Amino acid sequence: MSGSTKPYLVRALYEWCCDNAHTPYVVVWVDEHTDVPREFVKNNEIVLNIGPGATKNLHIDNQWLSFSARFGGVGRELWVPIGNVMSIFARETGEGMGFEVEKAEEAPLREPVALKPVESGSAPVESTRSPDDEPPPRPSGRPALRIVK
């Protein structure tokens, strides 16, 4: 029995987006096997930017799509079964491909994650900014890059 073509197509379209200076986005079906920020899920779906500038340690294998990203300034580890990817597309053009959700009876094994238990007496981490602080001013003018040798 041959494996699914979905992970190969997802990887190919991701590369195509990056090669053409487009931003790759995925639409994911969220269920009990999906580890994503639930506060951004609507109708069991979430749209994720998986571009190089938005992710860290992106890995798309035949079972999982995983990466680290920041949501509201908080770093998160995301794990999505490849069967839950509904589509991948370029934000700029909308070009991409849609897929059927492949419901897994059992979640495929994912890489172990080292979790640290939270001690009951530990205090939450607080931000160094006070609520009265204003955000830093945005630079004005046109953005520019310069070559540093």
C-alpha positions as CSV (number, residue, x, y, z in Angstrom):
1,M,0.0,0.0,0.0
2,S,1.4,3.4,-0.9
3,G,1.5,6.3,1.4
4,S,-0.3,9.6,1.1
5,T,0.9,12.2,-1.4
6,K,-0.3,15.0,0.9
7,P,3.0,15.6,2.9
8,Y,5.0,15.7,-0.4
9,L,2.6,18.2,-1.9
10,V,2.6,20.4,1.2
11,R,6.4,20.4,1.2
12,A,6.5,21.2,-2.5
13,L,4.0,24.1,-2.3
14,Y,5.9,25.5,0.8
15,E,9.1,25.5,-1.3
16,W,7.3,27.1,-4.2
17,C,5.9,29.9,-2.0
18,C,9.4,30.6,-0.6
19,D,11.1,30.4,-3.9
20,N,8.7,33.0,-5.4
21,A,8.9,35.4,-2.4
22,H,5.3,34.5,-1.3
23,T,4.2,33.9,2.3
24,P,2.9,30.3,2.8
25,Y,-0.2,29.8,4.9
26,V,-1.9,26.6,5.9
27,V,-5.5,26.0,7.0
28,V,-5.7,23.3,9.6
29,W,-8.6,21.3,10.9
30,V,-8.4,21.4,14.7
31,D,-9.2,18.3,16.7
32,E,-7.9,16.5,19.9
33,H,-4.7,15.5,18.0
34,T,-3.8,19.1,17.0
35,D,-1.7,21.2,19.4
36,V,-2.3,24.9,18.4
37,P,-3.3,28.0,20.3
38,R,-7.0,27.3,20.9
39,E,-7.9,31.0,21.4
40,F,-7.4,31.6,17.6
41,V,-9.5,28.6,16.5
42,K,-12.8,29.4,14.8
43,N,-15.2,26.7,13.6
44,N,-12.5,24.0,14.3
45,E,-10.2,25.7,11.9
46,I,-7.1,27.9,12.2
47,V,-5.0,29.7,9.5
48,L,-1.3,29.7,10.2
49,N,1.6,31.6,8.6
50,I,4.3,29.0,8.2
51,G,6.7,31.4,6.4
52,P,10.4,31.5,7.4
53,G,10.0,34.9,9.1
54,A,7.1,33.7,11.2
55,T,8.3,30.3,12.3
56,K,11.3,28.6,13.9
57,N,12.3,25.0,13.5
58,L,9.6,24.3,10.9
59,H,9.5,20.6,10.1
60,I,7.2,19.0,7.6
61,D,7.5,15.2,7.6
62,N,5.1,12.5,6.5
63,Q,3.2,12.4,9.9
64,W,3.5,15.9,11.4
65,L,3.8,19.6,10.6
66,S,5.6,21.2,13.6
67,F,7.2,24.5,14.4
68,S,7.6,27.2,17.0
69,A,5.9,30.6,16.6
70,R,4.9,33.6,18.7
71,F,1.3,34.4,19.4
72,G,0.7,37.7,21.2
73,G,4.4,37.8,22.1
74,V,4.3,34.3,23.7
75,G,6.3,31.5,22.2
76,R,4.4,28.4,21.4
77,E,5.2,24.9,20.0
78,L,2.6,23.8,17.4
79,W,2.0,20.3,16.3
80,V,-0.4,19.4,13.5
81,P,-1.0,15.9,12.1
82,I,-0.3,16.2,8.3
83,G,-3.8,14.7,7.7
84,N,-5.4,17.8,9.4
85,V,-3.9,20.2,6.8
86,M,-6.8,21.4,4.8
87,S,-4.9,23.6,2.4
88,I,-1.7,25.5,1.8
89,F,-1.6,28.7,-0.2
90,A,0.4,31.9,-1.0
91,R,-1.0,34.8,0.9
92,E,-0.2,37.3,-1.8
93,T,-1.8,35.4,-4.7
94,G,-4.2,32.9,-3.1
95,E,-2.6,30.2,-5.3
96,G,-2.3,26.8,-3.6
97,M,-4.0,23.5,-3.1
98,G,-6.8,22.2,-0.9
99,F,-6.9,18.7,0.6
100,E,-9.4,16.4,2.3
101,V,-9.0,16.0,6.0
102,E,-7.7,12.5,6.7
103,K,-9.2,11.6,10.1
104,A,-6.9,9.4,12.1
105,E,-8.4,6.8,14.4
106,E,-5.3,7.1,16.5
107,A,-2.9,10.0,16.5
108,P,0.4,9.2,15.0
109,L,3.3,9.3,17.4
110,R,5.0,12.6,17.6
111,E,8.5,13.5,18.9
112,P,8.6,13.6,22.7
113,V,8.5,17.0,24.2
114,A,10.4,17.7,27.4
115,L,7.9,19.3,29.8
116,K,8.8,20.8,33.1
117,P,6.3,20.5,35.9
118,V,5.1,23.8,37.4
119,E,5.7,23.9,41.1
120,S,2.7,25.0,43.1
121,G,4.7,27.7,45.1
122,S,6.3,29.3,42.0
123,A,5.2,32.8,41.0
124,P,4.1,33.6,37.5
125,V,6.6,35.3,35.2
126,E,5.8,39.0,34.9
127,S,6.6,41.4,32.2
128,T,9.2,44.1,32.7
129,R,6.9,46.6,31.1
130,S,4.3,48.3,33.1
131,P,0.8,48.7,31.7
132,D,1.3,52.5,31.6
133,D,4.4,52.2,29.3
134,E,3.7,53.2,25.7
135,P,5.0,51.0,23.0
136,P,8.2,52.3,21.4
137,P,7.6,54.7,18.5
138,R,7.4,53.3,15.0
139,P,10.1,54.5,12.7
140,S,8.8,56.9,10.1
141,G,9.7,56.9,6.5
142,R,10.4,54.2,4.0
143,P,12.1,51.0,5.3
144,A,15.6,50.5,3.9
145,L,18.2,47.8,4.0
146,R,21.9,48.4,3.9
147,I,24.8,46.0,3.2
148,V,27.2,45.7,6.2
149,K,30.7,44.3,5.4
